[in-house]
Each structure stands twice: as structure tokens, then as C-alpha cells.
Amino acid sequence: MTKKKEEKKKKNEIEDVIFEEEVDGGSSFTKTKTEKKLKEKIKKLEEEKREYLEGWQRERAEMANLKKRHGEEKKLFTALGKEALIMDLVPILDNFEAAFSNKEAWEKVDKAWRTGVEYIYNQFKQVLLDNGVDQYGEEGEDFDEKKYLSLENMETEEEAKDGKVAQVVQKGYKIGDKILREAKVKTYKYKKPE
């Protein structure tokens, strides 16, 4: 039954009770009977009101939870999209670094052109940095298997170098503590001299 129909039915029932009172001429018996019916109606209406209020409060709480969950999901999707974009851009940085790593060939390039390309590279790195992306992986750092992928162990007779990064093959990238791509490195392995 719709809400309007329920309200109309209640109104008619209340009018019937009042009408009965008027027809009987207001005798005490009718008034008592009428009062009893009205009290029952009031009790029923108060119970319905309480049920509606509780239902409304539940719905309101569910809506607040839904908004909160939606906000969290939105942040998650934004972060995932950002990570995907960054992972598409990282190989471009790798290409810049590969070009810079061949010092002899790089020095032969026109100085003005070289300066422009280096400026673009630094600008590109700054945009990533501004978006919370950090580049890592330096020679001499301690090897951490959560951050690094060791491609090769290089023997060393210097005990202090044991477990250190010997060479960075490819830089790693992270956002905060989340690793986007492990750095690929070669590590030192101590070997006692014979």
C-alpha cells in the first residue's frame, strides 16, 4: 500500500471514531470506547513513526558509508591510473639515460642540442618528482631485495663491499613506499682471498 493510501485510511478511521462519538450524543460509554480507540491509534501511529525514523536513520548511515566508500574507491582508481601512466613514461627516462651513458657519443653531439635534451630530461624528471615519484638505485647502497632485483653477483675481496650494489643496470621507481619498478643491479659478493 502506498503512503498516501495509508494516510487516507488512517484519516478515515479517525473520522469514523469521531463520528461515532457525535452520533451517540457523547455518552460516557462512547467516550471511553472512543478514547480507547484513539489511544490505540495513537500508539499504532507512534510505533509506525518510530519504524520510519529508524529506517530513515539506517538509510542515512548507509548513504554516508556509501559516500565514504565511493571517495576511497575514487582515490584508488586515480592512484592506479597515475601508476599506469607513470609506468608508461618510465621507459622514456630509461632511453634518455641510455643515451647519456655513452659518454663518447654524447660528447660528439652539438653542445646546444645536448643542453636542450638534458633540460627536457631534467624537466621530465621534475614532473615525476612533483607527482611523488622517486627514482632510486645508486652504486654503493646496501642491497635490499624488496627494492632491487639482482641480475648478477660480482666477487670482491673487500669485505666492506659485501651485499652492496656494484652497478645499476636500470633505475628503480617508487611512489612513497610503494615500489613501481625494482632497480636492476649487480651486487658484490665477498670472497676471501686465497
Secondary structure, 3 states (H helix, E strand, C coil): CCHHHHHHHHHHHHHHHHHHHHHCCCCHHHHHHHHHHHHHHHHHHHHHHHHHHHHHHHHHHHHHHHHHHHHHHHHHHHHHHHHHHHHHHHHHHHHHHHHHHCHHHHHHCCHHHHHHHHHHHHHHHHHHHHCCEEEECCCCCECCCCCEEEEEEEEECCHHHCCEEEEEEECEEEECCEEEECEEEEEEEECCCC
